[in-house]
Amino acid sequence: MILSERAIAIHNRLLAEYGAPDWRHPLPPLDELISTILSQNTNDTNRDRAFDSLRQRFASWETVRDADPQAVVEAIRPAGLANIKGPRIQAVLRSITALRGALDLAFLRDLPTEEARAWLLQFNGVGPKTAAIVLQFSLDKPAFPVDTHIHRVTGRLGLRPQALNAEQAHPHLAGLFPPEAYYAAHLNLIRLGREICHARKPDCPRCFMKDLCDYYQTVLPGSM
């Protein structure tokens, strides 16, 4: 089975087990960008607490941009690394204002996907995963975000070379799945990683992917 066929087989198995996933209500692209910066190196709960705190404390993104840096840091403390993320968010907001004259990313919808991706990637702290999340979930553009769960799970399933890091995995995995599968495959692979294919102790005995999993077929038997 060639790799793209394997990806489709895995995608179909995930759909059969989990169904078509439904993510939270999409945020406007600027909100999604800030939320995703907050999500770096933390979990969804802490991200949401920090984002809600930021929105409650400041009346607008312009207010966040112009606020005392320490006030922003304190608002986003639940997300962790606040001393890094606070200045980073304010710098991104200032840069967008300088480039566009206003804090609005709706114009990205009118750009080709790769131009929109490149525009987002120009900012410090906005990497391939952050850009891909904004493209996929706020702008309805084809992108395949790779987080720690997806990087781990796709390595075990044999969908990527083991030496490929998360940044390199973005174009590789996007090339395996058809664009119309990106949304569901992304969310279902994350679910598999959270519920079964854990980082330290994957629950292989109850996994429905055993016959499609390189880790189960090759690595696991050798370690027993």
C-alpha positions as CSV (number, residue, x, y, z in Angstrom):
1,M,0.0,0.0,0.0
2,I,1.5,3.3,-1.0
3,L,1.6,6.0,1.6
4,S,-1.2,8.2,0.3
5,E,-3.5,5.1,0.2
6,R,-2.4,4.3,3.7
7,A,-3.4,7.8,4.8
8,I,-6.8,7.5,3.2
9,A,-7.3,4.1,4.9
10,I,-6.4,5.6,8.3
11,H,-8.7,8.6,7.6
12,N,-11.6,6.3,6.7
13,R,-11.0,4.1,9.8
14,L,-11.0,7.2,12.0
15,L,-14.3,8.3,10.5
16,A,-15.8,4.9,11.0
17,E,-14.8,5.0,14.7
18,Y,-15.2,8.6,15.6
19,G,-17.5,10.0,12.9
20,A,-17.2,13.5,11.3
21,P,-15.8,15.7,14.1
22,D,-17.2,19.2,14.8
23,W,-14.9,21.8,16.2
24,R,-15.9,24.7,18.3
25,H,-17.6,27.7,16.6
26,P,-14.9,29.4,14.4
27,L,-13.3,32.5,15.8
28,P,-12.6,35.6,13.6
29,P,-9.1,35.2,12.1
30,L,-7.4,37.7,14.4
31,D,-9.0,36.1,17.5
32,E,-7.9,32.7,16.3
33,L,-4.4,34.0,15.8
34,I,-4.1,35.3,19.3
35,S,-5.8,32.2,20.7
36,T,-3.4,30.0,18.9
37,I,-0.4,31.9,20.2
38,L,-1.8,31.5,23.7
39,S,-2.2,27.7,23.1
40,Q,1.6,27.2,22.5
41,N,3.0,24.8,25.1
42,T,-0.2,24.5,27.1
43,N,-3.5,22.7,27.0
44,D,-6.9,23.9,25.6
45,T,-8.3,24.7,29.0
46,N,-5.5,27.0,30.0
47,R,-5.6,28.6,26.5
48,D,-9.3,29.4,26.8
49,R,-8.9,30.7,30.4
50,A,-6.2,33.1,29.2
51,F,-8.1,34.2,26.1
52,D,-11.2,34.9,28.0
53,S,-9.3,36.8,30.6
54,L,-7.7,38.9,27.9
55,R,-11.0,39.7,26.3
56,Q,-12.7,40.5,29.6
57,R,-9.9,42.8,30.8
58,F,-9.4,44.7,27.5
59,A,-12.2,46.3,25.4
60,S,-10.6,45.6,22.0
61,W,-7.5,44.3,20.3
62,E,-6.4,47.9,19.9
63,T,-6.5,48.2,23.7
64,V,-4.4,45.1,24.1
65,R,-1.9,46.4,21.6
66,D,-1.5,49.7,23.4
67,A,-1.7,48.4,27.0
68,D,1.0,48.3,29.6
69,P,2.9,45.1,28.8
70,Q,2.7,43.9,32.4
71,A,-1.1,44.2,32.3
72,V,-1.2,41.9,29.3
73,V,1.2,39.5,30.9
74,E,-1.0,39.3,34.0
75,A,-4.2,38.8,31.9
76,I,-2.8,35.8,30.1
77,R,-1.0,34.2,33.1
78,P,-3.2,31.0,32.9
79,A,-1.7,30.1,29.5
80,G,1.9,29.8,30.9
81,L,5.0,31.5,29.4
82,A,3.1,34.8,29.9
83,N,6.3,36.9,29.9
84,I,7.0,35.6,26.4
85,K,3.5,35.4,25.0
86,G,2.4,38.8,26.2
87,P,5.1,40.9,24.4
88,R,4.8,38.5,21.4
89,I,1.0,39.2,21.1
90,Q,1.5,42.9,21.4
91,A,4.3,42.9,18.8
92,V,2.1,41.0,16.3
93,L,-0.8,43.4,16.9
94,R,1.5,46.4,16.3
95,S,3.0,44.8,13.1
96,I,-0.5,44.1,11.7
97,T,-1.5,47.7,12.4
98,A,1.7,49.0,10.6
99,L,1.1,46.7,7.6
100,R,-2.7,47.1,7.3
101,G,-3.6,50.2,9.1
102,A,-6.2,48.3,11.1
103,L,-6.5,45.2,13.2
104,D,-8.5,43.1,10.8
105,L,-7.4,39.9,9.0
106,A,-10.5,39.3,6.9
107,F,-8.6,40.3,3.8
108,L,-6.7,37.0,4.0
109,R,-9.8,35.2,2.8
110,D,-9.3,36.8,-0.6
111,L,-5.7,35.7,-1.0
112,P,-4.6,32.3,-2.4
113,T,-3.8,29.9,0.4
114,E,0.0,30.0,0.1
115,E,0.0,33.8,0.0
116,A,-2.2,33.9,3.1
117,R,0.1,31.4,4.8
118,A,3.2,33.4,3.9
119,W,1.6,36.6,5.2
120,L,0.9,35.0,8.6
121,L,4.4,33.4,8.9
122,Q,6.2,36.8,8.7
123,F,5.5,37.4,12.4
124,N,7.7,36.3,15.2
125,G,6.0,33.5,17.2
126,V,3.7,32.5,14.3
127,G,5.0,29.2,12.9
128,P,3.5,26.6,10.5
129,K,1.1,25.2,13.1
130,T,-0.3,28.5,14.1
131,A,-0.7,29.7,10.5
132,A,-2.3,26.4,9.5
133,I,-4.9,26.6,12.4
134,V,-5.9,30.1,11.3
135,L,-6.1,29.1,7.7
136,Q,-8.1,25.9,8.3
137,F,-10.4,26.9,11.1
138,S,-11.0,30.7,10.6
139,L,-10.4,31.2,6.9
140,D,-11.8,27.9,5.5
141,K,-8.6,27.4,3.5
142,P,-7.0,24.0,3.1
143,A,-4.2,23.5,5.7
144,F,-3.1,20.6,7.9
145,P,-1.9,21.7,11.3
146,V,0.5,19.4,13.0
147,D,0.5,19.5,16.9
148,T,2.3,17.2,19.3
149,H,-0.5,14.6,19.2
150,I,-0.5,14.4,15.4
151,H,3.3,14.4,15.1
152,R,3.4,11.4,17.5
153,V,0.5,9.5,16.1
154,T,1.5,9.8,12.5
155,G,5.0,8.7,13.4
156,R,3.7,5.6,15.0
157,L,1.2,4.9,12.2
158,G,4.0,5.1,9.7
159,L,2.6,8.1,7.8
160,R,5.9,10.1,8.1
161,P,9.6,9.3,8.4
162,Q,10.7,9.2,12.0
163,A,13.3,11.9,11.5
164,L,10.8,14.4,10.3
165,N,10.2,17.1,12.8
166,A,6.8,18.8,13.3
167,E,7.6,21.8,11.1
168,Q,8.7,19.5,8.2
169,A,5.6,17.3,8.8
170,H,3.2,20.0,7.8
171,P,3.8,19.9,4.0
172,H,4.5,16.1,4.1
173,L,1.1,15.2,5.7
174,A,-0.7,17.9,3.7
175,G,0.5,16.0,0.6
176,L,-0.8,12.7,1.8
177,F,-4.3,13.6,2.7
178,P,-6.7,15.2,0.1
179,P,-7.6,18.8,1.1
180,E,-11.2,17.9,1.8
181,A,-10.0,15.4,4.5
182,Y,-7.8,17.9,6.3
183,Y,-10.4,19.1,8.8
184,A,-11.7,15.7,9.9
185,A,-8.3,13.9,9.8
186,H,-6.6,16.6,11.9
187,L,-9.3,16.5,14.6
188,N,-9.7,12.7,14.6
189,L,-5.9,12.1,14.8
190,I,-5.7,14.4,17.8
191,R,-8.6,12.5,19.4
192,L,-6.8,9.2,18.8
193,G,-3.6,10.7,20.4
194,R,-5.5,12.0,23.5
195,E,-7.6,8.9,24.1
196,I,-5.5,5.9,23.0
197,C,-2.1,6.7,21.5
198,H,-0.7,8.4,24.6
199,A,2.9,9.7,24.6
200,R,4.2,7.6,27.4
201,K,2.0,4.5,27.4
202,P,-0.1,4.0,24.3
203,D,-3.2,1.8,24.9
204,C,-2.4,-0.5,22.0
205,P,-4.7,-3.5,23.2
206,R,-7.8,-1.4,22.7
207,C,-6.7,0.5,19.6
208,F,-8.7,0.0,16.4
209,M,-5.7,0.9,14.3
210,K,-3.5,-2.1,15.1
211,D,-3.5,-3.5,11.6
212,L,-2.6,-0.2,10.1
213,C,0.0,0.8,12.7
214,D,3.8,0.4,12.2
215,Y,4.4,0.8,15.9
216,Y,2.1,-2.1,16.8
217,Q,3.3,-4.3,14.0
218,T,7.1,-3.8,14.3
219,V,8.3,-1.8,17.3
220,L,5.9,-3.1,20.0
221,P,6.5,-6.8,19.5
222,G,10.2,-6.3,19.7
223,S,10.0,-4.6,23.0
224,M,7.9,-7.2,24.7
